[in-house]
């Protein structure tokens, strides 16, 4: 028996909130990196860690969603995505921890980074939900037209 999902469109308010949250998180992280005192190399490391975290969160969200009804990706791909996610989290956390900056700046970067991760997963889900609703509506429309003929 196939699993059935109830799909409904998200409200425009929800979509606005999701996109605003994501934009604010990206802005907060970018502003934090630009304002960080210290060596250029440290700022570059943190910026790379934030980008790595951002992109790997999208990849992880997609991989999990693609495999929700049964594994369609190879075991190697699943392992690669999880390893990349762990590496992004651990390396970025290590980079922030070892930076010689005041605690309030470390805390700002930590909170904005966690906000970025959270908003990335929420955005990925919202975009994927909208895509799936559109596919279901097209499929229903096609099947209804076929019945009429």
DAPEUR-V616147 format. One record per helix or strand of 3 or more residues. SS is the DSSP state (@ for helix, = for strand). FROM is the first residue (numbers start at 1). LEN is the number of residues. If there is no record, write none. Layout:
# DAPEUR-V616147
{{SS FROM LEN} {SS FROM LEN}}
This chain:
# DAPEUR-V616147
{{@ 12 24} {@ 40 27} {@ 75 24} {@ 103 46}}
